[in-house]
Amino acid sequence: DYEGDWLAAAVNSDLVHKANRAEFQLSDGDRIEILSPMQGG
């Protein structure tokens, strides 16, 4: 499930704001990263 406040998305190393994800247009060759917080210690 790729929804929620815990998620960040980046395209070509530029963050895509949550409010813009639904209408964001991808192009051929775009690099997509899905980022989530990780607990450690």
Residue pairs with C-beta under 8 A, 6 or more apart in sequence:
2 34
5 18
6 36
6 37
7 18
7 34
7 35
7 36
8 15
8 34
8 35
8 36
9 15
9 16
9 21
9 32
9 33
9 34
9 35
10 16
10 32
10 33
10 35
11 24
11 26
11 30
11 31
11 32
11 33
12 30
12 31
13 31
13 33
16 24
26 32
